[in-house]
Amino acid sequence: MLPAPGLFDRVIFGGFSAVVRCGDPGGLDRFRAVWREEVASRPAVDGVAVVLGAGNVTGLAAADAICQVFEHGRAALVKLHPLHEPLTAMLARALAPLVESGIVAFVVGGADVAARAIASPSATHVHLTGGTATYEAIAASCSKPITCELGSVTPWIVVPGEYSPRELAFQADAVAGSIINNGSFNCIATKLVVTSRSWRQREAFLDRIRFRLAEAPPRPAWFPGVVANWETLAGRPAPDDGTLPWLFRTGLDREAEGHWVGREWFLPACAEIAIGGDSMEEFCVNASELAGSLPGSLAASVTMPGRGDPRDLRRAEALVEHLAFGVVAVNCWSAVAYAMAGVPWGGFPAATRAKPKSGIGFVHDPLLLPLVHNSIVRGPLASRLLPPFLPWHPRAAPLAREVVRLYDGGGLLSIARMLPNLRVAG
């Protein structure tokens, strides 16, 4: 899937690659035939999808609507979360050709608006991005087909090995950035860092994460219900200034403190657990079992050393290949896969309406790939350039604007304008 031919993706996603793994229906020729059938049939589904947008990330609902239109051939009624009401006109302008042709429409409201939209005889499908409680309420009262993305307790596994100071800092910064981004109100914010109890560099790695969290200002408690949840997890009252400090619980005892990872805490918090494993085999088995026992199956990240015993590296690679998550990101945050927009995004297959885990179905599948199993995204163990999603990047906003202009036809001029905004990782 990546790198794609041409210049732009190679500039924006330099050093990254993505592979989509699909089931084998009986050989390559049979797979091509199944793929042709999928390309012919999926966009001809027709009907109207009610797209229920999440309240955390502003672009999700619009992206889900585009998926319904172009991947499934459905019109879309997009119900925005009340938090996003000020963005309604802007999103409508962004999708103006679809809005003006009557294919996409936006409304804003709460559960009552969603219920009326779903009950409409015109609605043939429901797509939800949100929490498990919302999904269960809709599934219990609706017989229409549902696809959904419900989040997860997202793990970041750090494979023990020898990392250079630069590699260690870069990977710890990536973990910290995945916690801090958007105030940690992300379905793939890292919620559990998994390390080896015997890893020599463990404390240095955790110290770097602590440093980044300590220098990040507390974010406003803007998401509904977050203050009460933060107080429950922290065991103390929230500050009076309307912000929530970062919580980073290291050395988690899962038996005594299982509530830290028993559900997805949609708030600025993350835990670290050190597991046993005197050999790479034992560590990988323990890490795989732990990850598989967490609620959800949306995405996981794995930091892997670039050198060491070849047998250990092969065993670590086997860990990556067998993690049961929709996206497994190696040496990078799984949000990179979402940003690529062409990598199928959703929970690991086998979810059912009764047990949806992290969701049913995929979005971001413009190639209409059939039998999607999961995707593996790989990034550099360390990079010379500071990733723009890290909150301490001093020029992230102008850099992001030039990325938008690049894909809007800005060409080489936009690339040139990016150069003054690049910063060296340190």
C-alpha positions in Angstrom: 0.0 0.0 0.0 2.8 2.4 0.8 5.0 3.9 -0.5 2.7 4.7 -3.4 4.1 5.7 -6.8 4.9 9.4 -7.2 6.5 12.1 -5.2 4.0 13.3 -2.6 3.5 10.2 -0.4 7.3 9.6 -0.5 7.8 13.1 0.9 5.1 13.0 3.6 5.6 9.3 4.6 9.3 8.9 3.9 10.7 6.0 5.8 7.2 4.4 6.3 5.7 1.4 4.6 2.3 -0.3 4.9 1.2 -3.8 4.0 -2.5 -5.0 4.0 -2.8 -8.7 4.7 -5.8 -10.5 3.2 -7.2 -14.0 3.6 -6.3 -16.6 1.0 -9.4 -17.8 -0.8 -7.4 -20.5 -2.7 -4.5 -19.0 -4.5 -3.6 -15.7 -6.2 -5.8 -16.2 -9.2 -8.8 -16.9 -7.0 -8.0 -13.8 -4.9 -7.9 -11.6 -8.0 -11.3 -13.0 -9.0 -12.7 -12.3 -5.5 -11.3 -8.8 -5.7 -12.9 -8.1 -9.0 -16.2 -9.3 -7.6 -15.8 -6.9 -4.6 -14.9 -4.0 -6.8 -18.0 -4.6 -8.9 -20.5 -5.2 -6.1 -19.5 -3.2 -3.0 -19.9 0.3 -4.5 -23.4 -0.7 -5.8 -24.8 -1.4 -2.4 -27.0 1.7 -2.5 -29.2 3.0 0.3 -28.7 5.7 3.0 -26.2 5.4 5.8 -26.7 7.2 9.1 -23.1 8.2 10.1 -22.9 8.9 13.8 -19.8 11.0 14.4 -17.6 10.9 17.4 -17.0 13.9 19.6 -13.2 13.7 19.9 -11.6 14.1 16.4 -13.2 16.7 14.1 -12.5 15.0 10.8 -13.8 11.5 11.6 -17.4 12.0 10.6 -16.5 13.5 7.2 -14.1 10.8 6.5 -16.7 8.1 7.4 -19.2 9.8 5.1 -16.7 9.7 2.2 -16.2 6.0 2.9 -19.9 5.3 2.7 -20.3 7.2 -0.5 -17.4 6.0 -2.5 -16.7 2.6 -1.1 -20.3 1.5 -0.5 -22.4 3.6 -2.9 -24.6 4.9 -0.1 -25.8 8.4 0.5 -24.9 9.6 4.0 -26.8 11.5 6.7 -24.0 12.7 9.0 -25.1 13.3 12.6 -22.3 15.4 14.2 -21.6 15.3 17.9 -22.9 18.5 19.7 -19.3 19.4 20.4 -18.7 19.8 16.7 -21.7 22.1 15.9 -19.5 25.1 15.2 -17.8 23.0 12.4 -21.0 22.2 10.5 -20.7 24.9 7.9 -17.0 24.2 7.4 -17.5 20.5 6.9 -20.4 21.1 4.5 -18.1 23.4 2.4 -15.4 20.8 2.4 -17.8 18.2 1.0 -19.7 20.8 -1.1 -20.0 18.7 -4.3 -21.6 15.8 -2.3 -23.8 18.2 -0.2 -25.0 20.2 -3.2 -25.9 17.0 -5.1 -27.9 15.7 -2.1 -25.7 12.7 -1.5 -24.4 14.0 1.9 -26.2 16.0 4.6 -25.1 17.2 8.0 -27.3 17.5 11.2 -26.3 18.1 14.8 -27.7 16.7 17.9 -27.7 14.1 20.7 -29.2 10.6 21.1 -32.7 11.8 20.2 -31.6 13.0 16.8 -29.6 9.8 16.2 -32.6 7.7 17.1 -35.0 9.5 14.7 -32.5 9.3 11.9 -31.9 5.5 12.4 -35.7 4.9 12.7 -36.4 6.6 9.3 -37.5 4.2 6.6 -34.9 5.8 4.3 -32.1 4.7 6.5 -30.6 1.3 5.4 -27.4 1.2 7.3 -25.8 2.7 10.5 -22.1 3.5 10.9 -20.9 4.5 14.4 -17.7 5.8 15.8 -17.9 6.0 19.5 -18.1 4.1 22.8 -19.3 0.7 23.6 -22.3 1.9 25.6 -23.6 3.9 22.7 -23.2 1.0 20.4 -25.0 -1.4 22.7 -27.9 1.1 23.0 -28.2 1.4 19.2 -27.8 -2.4 18.5 -30.5 -3.3 21.1 -33.1 -1.0 19.5 -32.2 -1.3 15.8 -32.3 -4.3 13.4 -30.6 -2.5 10.6 -27.0 -3.5 9.6 -24.3 -1.8 11.7 -20.7 -1.1 11.2 -18.7 0.6 13.9 -15.3 1.6 15.4 -15.4 1.4 19.2 -11.9 2.0 20.4 -9.6 -0.1 22.6 -7.2 -0.4 25.4 -4.3 0.3 23.1 -1.0 -1.4 24.0 2.6 -0.3 23.0 4.9 -3.3 23.4 8.6 -2.5 23.7 10.7 -5.6 22.7 13.8 -5.8 24.9 17.1 -5.3 23.2 19.9 -2.8 22.8 18.9 0.6 21.6 21.2 3.5 20.9 20.4 6.7 23.0 19.0 8.3 19.9 16.7 5.3 19.2 15.6 5.1 22.8 14.7 8.8 22.9 12.9 8.7 19.6 10.7 5.7 20.5 10.0 7.0 24.0 9.0 10.4 22.5 6.6 8.5 20.1 5.0 6.8 23.0 4.6 10.1 24.9 3.3 11.8 21.8 0.6 9.1 21.4 -0.5 9.7 25.0 -0.5 13.6 24.8 -2.0 14.0 21.3 -5.5 15.5 21.4 -5.4 15.4 25.2 -5.4 11.6 25.0 -9.0 11.7 23.7 -8.2 9.3 20.9 -9.4 5.7 20.4 -5.8 4.8 19.8 -4.1 6.8 22.5 -1.6 4.5 24.1 -3.1 3.1 27.4 -0.6 0.4 28.3 3.2 0.3 27.7 4.4 -3.2 27.9 8.1 -3.7 28.8 10.4 -6.5 30.0 11.1 -6.7 33.7 14.7 -7.6 32.9 15.3 -5.0 30.2 18.4 -3.0 31.1 17.2 0.2 29.5 13.6 0.1 30.9 14.1 3.0 33.5 15.8 5.2 30.9 12.9 4.6 28.5 10.3 5.4 31.2 12.2 8.4 32.4 12.1 9.9 28.9 8.3 9.4 28.8 8.0 11.0 32.2 10.0 13.9 31.1 7.8 14.6 28.0 4.6 14.3 30.1 6.0 16.6 32.8 6.8 19.3 30.3 3.5 19.1 28.5 0.9 21.5 30.0 -2.2 19.9 31.4 -5.0 20.0 28.8 -8.6 21.3 29.4 -11.1 18.8 30.5 -13.4 19.4 27.5 -14.7 15.9 26.8 -18.1 15.1 28.5 -17.8 13.1 31.7 -14.0 13.2 31.8 -13.6 14.9 35.1 -15.5 12.2 37.1 -13.7 9.5 35.2 -10.3 11.1 35.9 -11.1 11.4 39.6 -12.1 7.7 39.7 -8.9 6.6 38.2 -6.6 9.0 40.0 -8.3 8.6 43.4 -8.3 12.3 44.1 -10.2 15.4 43.1 -9.4 17.1 39.8 -7.8 20.5 39.9 -10.1 23.5 40.1 -8.6 25.2 37.1 -10.5 23.0 34.5 -7.4 21.1 33.4 -6.4 17.4 34.0 -2.8 16.4 34.8 -1.3 13.5 33.0 -1.4 10.2 34.8 1.4 7.7 34.1 1.3 4.6 36.4 4.5 2.6 36.0 5.1 -0.9 37.4 1.4 -1.7 37.2 0.3 -4.8 39.3 -2.6 -6.1 37.1 -4.0 -8.3 39.8 -4.3 -5.4 42.3 -4.8 -2.6 39.8 -6.7 -4.3 37.0 -9.1 -1.3 36.7 -6.4 0.6 34.9 -6.7 -1.7 31.9 -10.1 -3.2 32.4 -11.7 -0.6 30.2 -10.7 2.2 27.9 -10.1 5.3 30.0 -10.9 8.2 27.6 -8.7 10.7 29.5 -5.1 11.7 29.9 -3.8 8.5 31.5 -1.5 5.6 30.6 -0.1 2.7 32.6 3.1 0.7 32.2 3.5 -3.0 33.1 6.8 -4.9 33.2 6.3 -8.6 32.3 8.6 -11.5 32.9 10.6 -13.2 30.2 14.2 -14.5 30.5 14.3 -15.2 26.8 12.9 -13.5 23.7 10.5 -16.4 23.3 9.1 -16.1 26.8 8.8 -12.4 26.5 6.9 -12.6 23.2 4.6 -15.3 24.4 3.8 -13.2 27.6 3.4 -10.0 25.6 1.0 -11.6 23.1 -1.1 -13.2 25.8 -1.3 -9.9 27.6 -2.2 -7.9 24.5 -4.8 -10.4 23.6 -6.5 -10.2 27.0 -7.0 -6.4 26.8 -10.4 -5.0 25.8 -10.6 -4.2 22.1 -8.6 -5.1 19.0 -8.2 -1.8 17.1 -4.5 -1.2 17.0 -1.2 -1.9 18.7 2.3 -0.6 18.4 5.6 -2.5 18.8 9.0 -1.0 19.2 11.6 -3.5 17.9 15.4 -3.3 18.1 17.2 -3.0 14.8 20.0 -5.4 15.7 20.7 -8.4 17.9 20.6 -12.1 17.8 18.9 -13.0 14.4 16.8 -15.7 16.2 15.5 -13.1 18.6 14.7 -10.7 15.8 12.8 -13.4 14.0 10.8 -14.2 17.1 10.0 -10.5 17.6 8.8 -10.4 14.0 6.6 -13.4 14.6 5.0 -11.5 17.5 4.2 -8.6 15.1 2.7 -10.9 12.6 0.4 -12.7 15.1 -1.0 -9.9 17.1 -4.7 -9.9 16.7 -5.3 -6.2 16.0 -6.7 -4.4 13.0 -3.4 -2.4 12.7 -0.1 -3.3 14.1 2.4 -0.5 13.9 6.1 -1.2 14.2 8.3 1.6 15.6 5.6 4.2 15.2 2.2 5.2 16.5 -0.7 3.4 14.8 -2.3 6.7 14.0 0.1 6.8 11.1 -2.0 4.1 9.5 -5.2 6.2 9.9 -3.4 9.2 8.4 -2.4 7.2 5.3 -6.1 7.0 4.5 -5.6 4.0 2.2 -4.9 1.4 4.9 -8.1 -0.4 6.0 -9.0 0.8 9.5 -11.1 -1.2 12.0 -11.1 -3.8 14.6 -9.6 -7.2 14.1 -11.9 -9.5 12.1 -14.3 -12.0 13.8 -16.2 -9.3 15.7 -20.0 -10.0 15.8 -23.0 -7.8 16.5 -23.2 -9.4 20.0 -19.4 -9.1 20.6 -18.2 -6.2 18.6 -14.9 -5.7 20.4 -13.3 -2.7 18.6 -15.8 -2.7 15.8 -17.4 -4.4 12.8 -16.1 -3.7 9.3 -13.4 -1.4 8.0 -13.2 2.2 6.7 -10.4 3.6 4.6 -10.4 0.8 2.0 -10.5 2.8 -1.3 -9.0 -0.2 -3.2 -12.0 -2.2 -2.1 -9.7 -5.1 -0.9 -11.6 -8.3 0.0 -11.0 -10.6 2.9 -9.0 -8.0 4.9 -7.2 -9.7 7.8 -5.2 -6.7 9.2 -2.4 -4.3 8.3 1.2 -3.8 9.4 2.7 -0.4 9.2 6.4 0.2 9.7 8.3 3.3 10.6 11.9 4.2 11.3 13.4 3.3 14.6 14.8 6.8 14.7 14.5 9.7 12.3 16.5 12.9 11.7 13.2 14.9 11.6 10.8 15.6 14.4 7.4 14.0 13.6 4.8 16.8 13.3 2.2 15.0 15.5 4.4 15.4 18.5 3.0 18.2 20.6 6.3 19.9 21.2 7.0 20.4 17.5 7.2 24.2 17.3 6.1 24.5 13.7 3.5 21.8 13.5 0.6 24.1 12.4 2.3 25.8 9.4 3.8 22.4 8.4 0.3 20.8 8.5 -1.1 23.6 6.4 1.5 23.0 3.7 0.7 19.3 3.7 -2.9 20.1 2.9 -1.9 22.5 0.2 0.4 19.9 -1.3 -2.4 17.4 -1.7 -4.7 20.2 -2.9 -2.4 20.8 -5.9 0.3 22.9 -4.4 3.0 20.7 -5.9 6.7 21.4 -5.5 6.0 24.9 -4.2 4.3 23.4 -1.1 7.2 21.1 -0.6 9.6 24.1 -0.7 7.4 25.9 1.8 7.6 23.0 4.2 11.4 23.2 4.5 11.6 26.1 6.9 9.1 24.4 9.2 11.0 21.1 9.5 12.8 20.5 12.8 15.5 18.0 13.8 14.6 15.4 16.3 16.5 15.6 19.5 
